[in-house]
Amino acid sequence: MLRSTVEEMSVRGAKTYAAGVSARVRQADPAFDLHDLGFESFKAFLQAAAADGFVEASRPPGASDILVALPSGESGQPQPATFDASRYLLPEVWRTLTSSRTEARHWDRAKGRLGEDIVDTPSSSTVPLNPIPASKVVDWMRTFTAALSDTETTRALADSLTSPSPIESFKSVLRSHQGLARKWGKYYRQHVTRYAFEWADSHGIPRVEVVDSSRLSAPQAQSSLVQPDPNQSASAHPAPAASLGATSEYEALVRSRIAEAVNEMPLVDLLRLPIPAQYLIRE
């Protein structure tokens, strides 16, 4: 989200100072919450992103705000040294899984995306996606805490998980320990992504559909983090629909999805599409 926002603003010629980037990120995703990622401020979030090599952040001489930019020499396609699939999970999938609501949204197999409405009666063409149960999140918190060194803070985290509101109490303890909060944020993102991939695998949905594949390089798209283990049995990954049985029908489906996506794209995204020159040169 941060990288795509900086790139979009740069293409439009807008100044990418932290205040403007922060406002644009929240405008694009109203559910964006720094605390869920383990940060107390947008500045701390930027510093962590810069440390991971996803953006560059600096304060120009005489400027009152931090200037954010893509790393020097990059083409605009994310190329982190260590590929972290959790940074590419679709925002709508993330919001649904981490929502405090109990209702499920549905995944439309034909369109390869979440529907806008809440589905009451699942059908063969839809798959329910439920928010991650609070008990599962608490289990992750316990596992995370158990792996830490025995300190006063660790004991406070363990005690927080015995309270009537363990998730809120756990986050409250982390707010005063930013370094540990960042570790939890990364741990949480990775586990939510793993949960999303397991859900996709169990319903025969390609993992690449639940990530923002437009931001992935070819090697990342073929990464074992995005592609399921081919040695797993076919029963673990049932075919998503009978219509995908034939290669020609699958190709037609892929082409229709691409055409649909292109029709919805704004110009700034169309200009970033990697299209081989032979398809653009006509006699």
C-alpha positions as CSV (number, residue, x, y, z in Angstrom):
1,M,0.0,0.0,0.0
2,L,2.8,2.5,0.9
3,R,4.9,1.8,-2.2
4,S,1.9,1.9,-4.6
5,T,0.8,5.2,-3.0
6,V,4.2,6.8,-3.4
7,E,4.5,5.5,-7.0
8,E,1.0,6.8,-7.9
9,M,1.7,10.2,-6.4
10,S,5.0,10.4,-8.2
11,V,3.5,9.6,-11.6
12,R,0.9,12.3,-11.0
13,G,3.7,14.8,-10.2
14,A,2.5,15.2,-6.6
15,K,4.9,15.9,-3.8
16,T,5.5,12.8,-1.7
17,Y,6.0,14.3,1.7
18,A,5.0,12.1,4.7
19,A,1.9,14.1,5.6
20,G,0.5,13.8,2.0
21,V,1.4,10.1,1.7
22,S,-0.2,9.3,5.0
23,A,-3.4,11.1,4.0
24,R,-3.5,9.3,0.6
25,V,-2.9,5.9,2.2
26,R,-5.8,6.4,4.6
27,Q,-8.0,7.7,1.8
28,A,-7.3,4.6,-0.3
29,D,-7.8,2.3,2.6
30,P,-10.0,3.7,5.4
31,A,-9.4,0.6,7.5
32,F,-5.6,1.2,7.5
33,D,-4.5,1.1,11.2
34,L,-0.9,1.6,12.2
35,H,-1.4,0.0,15.5
36,D,-2.4,-3.3,13.8
37,L,1.0,-3.3,12.2
38,G,2.8,-2.5,15.5
39,F,3.5,1.2,15.0
40,E,2.7,4.2,17.1
41,S,3.2,6.8,14.4
42,F,3.4,7.1,10.6
43,K,7.0,8.3,11.0
44,A,7.9,5.0,12.8
45,F,6.1,3.1,10.0
46,L,8.1,5.0,7.3
47,Q,11.4,4.4,9.2
48,A,10.7,0.6,9.3
49,A,9.7,0.6,5.6
50,A,12.9,2.5,4.7
51,A,15.0,0.1,6.8
52,D,13.5,-2.9,4.9
53,G,14.4,-1.2,1.6
54,F,10.8,-0.6,0.4
55,V,11.1,3.2,0.3
56,E,13.6,5.9,0.9
57,A,12.8,8.5,3.6
58,S,14.8,11.7,4.1
59,R,14.3,15.3,5.3
60,P,15.5,17.8,2.7
61,P,17.5,20.8,4.0
62,G,15.0,23.4,5.3
63,A,12.0,21.1,4.9
64,S,9.6,20.6,7.8
65,D,8.5,17.1,6.7
66,I,10.0,13.8,5.5
67,L,10.2,13.2,1.8
68,V,9.3,9.7,0.7
69,A,10.5,8.1,-2.5
70,L,11.0,4.7,-4.2
71,P,14.5,3.3,-3.7
72,S,17.0,4.8,-6.2
73,G,17.4,3.0,-9.5
74,E,14.3,0.9,-9.2
75,S,11.9,0.5,-12.1
76,G,8.9,0.8,-9.8
77,Q,8.4,-3.0,-9.4
78,P,9.0,-4.1,-5.8
79,Q,12.2,-6.1,-5.5
80,P,13.0,-6.6,-1.8
81,A,16.0,-8.7,-1.1
82,T,13.9,-11.2,0.9
83,F,10.4,-11.7,-0.6
84,D,7.8,-11.2,2.1
85,A,4.4,-12.3,0.6
86,S,2.6,-10.8,3.5
87,R,3.3,-7.3,2.1
88,Y,1.3,-8.2,-1.1
89,L,-1.9,-9.7,0.3
90,L,-4.9,-8.0,-1.3
91,P,-6.2,-5.2,0.9
92,E,-9.8,-6.4,0.8
93,V,-8.7,-9.9,1.8
94,W,-6.7,-8.5,4.6
95,R,-9.6,-6.3,5.8
96,T,-12.0,-9.3,5.8
97,L,-9.7,-11.6,7.6
98,T,-8.7,-9.1,10.3
99,S,-12.2,-7.6,10.7
100,S,-13.9,-7.6,14.1
101,R,-17.2,-8.5,12.4
102,T,-18.4,-12.1,12.4
103,E,-20.0,-12.1,9.0
104,A,-18.4,-13.8,6.0
105,R,-17.8,-12.1,2.6
106,H,-17.9,-14.2,-0.5
107,W,-15.2,-15.0,-3.0
108,D,-16.5,-14.9,-6.6
109,R,-14.8,-17.8,-8.4
110,A,-15.7,-16.4,-11.9
111,K,-14.3,-13.0,-11.2
112,G,-11.5,-14.1,-8.9
113,R,-12.1,-11.6,-6.2
114,L,-14.3,-10.8,-3.2
115,G,-17.8,-9.7,-3.8
116,E,-19.0,-6.4,-2.4
117,D,-21.9,-7.8,-0.4
118,I,-22.1,-10.2,2.5
119,V,-23.3,-13.6,1.3
120,D,-26.0,-15.4,3.3
121,T,-26.3,-18.6,1.2
122,P,-23.1,-20.0,-0.3
123,S,-23.4,-21.3,-3.8
124,S,-21.1,-23.3,-6.1
125,S,-19.8,-20.1,-7.6
126,T,-18.9,-18.5,-4.3
127,V,-16.7,-19.3,-1.4
128,P,-17.2,-17.8,2.1
129,L,-14.2,-15.9,3.6
130,N,-14.7,-15.5,7.4
131,P,-12.7,-13.2,9.7
132,I,-10.0,-15.0,11.6
133,P,-11.4,-16.2,14.9
134,A,-10.3,-14.2,17.9
135,S,-9.2,-17.5,19.6
136,K,-6.8,-18.1,16.7
137,V,-5.2,-14.6,17.1
138,V,-4.8,-15.2,20.8
139,D,-3.1,-18.5,20.0
140,W,-0.6,-16.6,17.8
141,M,0.0,-14.1,20.6
142,R,0.8,-16.9,23.0
143,T,3.2,-18.6,20.6
144,F,4.8,-15.2,19.8
145,T,5.2,-14.5,23.5
146,A,6.5,-18.0,24.4
147,A,9.4,-17.5,21.9
148,L,10.6,-14.3,23.6
149,S,13.3,-14.0,26.2
150,D,12.1,-14.0,29.8
151,T,11.8,-10.3,30.6
152,E,9.4,-8.1,32.6
153,T,7.8,-7.1,29.3
154,T,7.4,-10.7,28.2
155,R,5.7,-11.5,31.5
156,A,3.4,-8.5,31.1
157,L,2.4,-9.8,27.6
158,A,1.7,-13.3,29.0
159,D,-0.4,-11.8,31.8
160,S,-2.3,-9.7,29.3
161,L,-3.5,-12.9,27.5
162,T,-5.3,-14.0,30.7
163,S,-7.4,-10.9,30.9
164,P,-11.1,-10.8,29.8
165,S,-10.1,-8.9,26.7
166,P,-6.7,-10.6,25.7
167,I,-6.2,-9.0,22.3
168,E,-6.8,-5.5,23.4
169,S,-4.7,-6.0,26.6
170,F,-1.9,-7.5,24.5
171,K,-1.8,-4.5,22.1
172,S,-1.9,-2.1,25.0
173,V,1.3,-3.6,26.5
174,L,3.0,-3.5,23.0
175,R,2.2,0.3,22.6
176,S,5.0,1.2,25.0
177,H,7.5,-1.2,23.4
178,Q,7.8,-0.1,19.8
179,G,10.6,-2.5,18.8
180,L,8.6,-5.5,20.1
181,A,5.5,-4.1,18.5
182,R,7.2,-4.1,15.1
183,K,8.2,-7.7,15.6
184,W,4.6,-8.6,16.5
185,G,3.4,-6.7,13.4
186,K,5.6,-8.7,11.1
187,Y,4.7,-12.0,12.9
188,Y,1.0,-11.2,12.6
189,R,1.2,-10.2,8.9
190,Q,2.9,-13.4,8.1
191,H,0.4,-15.6,10.0
192,V,-2.6,-13.8,8.4
193,T,-1.1,-14.4,5.0
194,R,-0.4,-18.0,5.8
195,Y,-4.0,-18.3,6.9
196,A,-5.2,-16.7,3.7
197,F,-3.1,-19.1,1.6
198,E,-4.4,-22.1,3.5
199,W,-8.0,-20.9,3.0
200,A,-7.2,-20.5,-0.8
201,D,-5.6,-24.0,-1.0
202,S,-8.5,-25.6,0.8
203,H,-11.0,-24.2,-1.8
204,G,-8.9,-24.7,-4.9
205,I,-8.3,-21.0,-5.3
206,P,-4.8,-20.1,-6.8
207,R,-2.8,-18.3,-4.1
208,V,-1.8,-15.7,-6.7
209,E,-5.4,-14.5,-6.8
210,V,-5.4,-13.4,-3.1
211,V,-2.3,-11.2,-3.5
212,D,-1.8,-8.1,-5.6
213,S,-0.1,-9.9,-8.5
214,S,0.4,-6.6,-10.4
215,R,3.0,-5.7,-7.9
216,L,4.9,-9.0,-8.1
217,S,7.9,-9.7,-10.3
218,A,7.9,-12.9,-12.3
219,P,10.1,-14.7,-9.8
220,Q,8.0,-13.6,-6.9
221,A,4.8,-14.8,-8.7
222,Q,6.4,-18.2,-9.0
223,S,7.8,-18.2,-5.5
224,S,7.0,-21.2,-3.3
225,L,5.3,-18.7,-0.9
226,V,2.7,-17.9,-3.6
227,Q,2.6,-21.3,-5.4
228,P,1.4,-24.3,-3.3
229,D,3.6,-27.3,-2.9
230,P,3.2,-29.5,-6.0
231,N,4.0,-32.6,-3.9
232,Q,0.9,-32.2,-1.9
233,S,-2.0,-34.5,-2.8
234,A,-4.6,-33.4,-5.2
235,S,-7.3,-33.8,-2.5
236,A,-5.7,-31.1,-0.6
237,H,-6.2,-28.7,-3.5
238,P,-9.5,-29.6,-5.2
239,A,-10.2,-28.1,-8.6
240,P,-12.0,-24.7,-8.2
241,A,-14.6,-25.5,-10.7
242,A,-15.4,-27.9,-13.5
243,S,-15.0,-25.2,-16.1
244,L,-11.3,-25.0,-15.3
245,G,-10.7,-28.6,-16.3
246,A,-9.8,-27.9,-19.9
247,T,-6.9,-25.7,-20.8
248,S,-8.7,-23.9,-23.5
249,E,-11.6,-23.0,-21.1
250,Y,-9.1,-21.9,-18.5
251,E,-7.3,-19.7,-21.0
252,A,-10.6,-18.1,-22.0
253,L,-11.4,-17.4,-18.4
254,V,-8.0,-15.8,-17.8
255,R,-8.4,-13.7,-20.9
256,S,-11.8,-12.5,-19.8
257,R,-10.6,-11.6,-16.4
258,I,-7.7,-9.6,-17.8
259,A,-10.0,-7.8,-20.2
260,E,-12.3,-7.0,-17.3
261,A,-9.5,-5.7,-15.2
262,V,-8.1,-3.6,-18.0
263,N,-11.5,-1.9,-18.5
264,E,-11.6,-0.9,-14.8
265,M,-8.0,0.3,-14.6
266,P,-7.2,4.1,-14.3
267,L,-4.7,5.5,-16.8
268,V,-1.9,5.5,-14.3
269,D,-2.1,1.7,-14.0
270,L,-2.6,1.1,-17.7
271,L,0.7,3.0,-18.3
272,R,2.5,0.5,-16.0
273,L,1.3,-2.6,-17.8
274,P,4.3,-4.7,-19.1
275,I,3.1,-5.4,-22.7
276,P,5.6,-7.0,-25.2
277,A,6.3,-4.6,-28.1
278,Q,5.1,-7.1,-30.8
279,Y,1.5,-6.7,-29.5
280,L,1.7,-2.9,-29.8
281,I,3.3,-2.8,-33.3
282,R,0.8,-3.4,-36.1
283,E,1.4,-3.1,-39.8
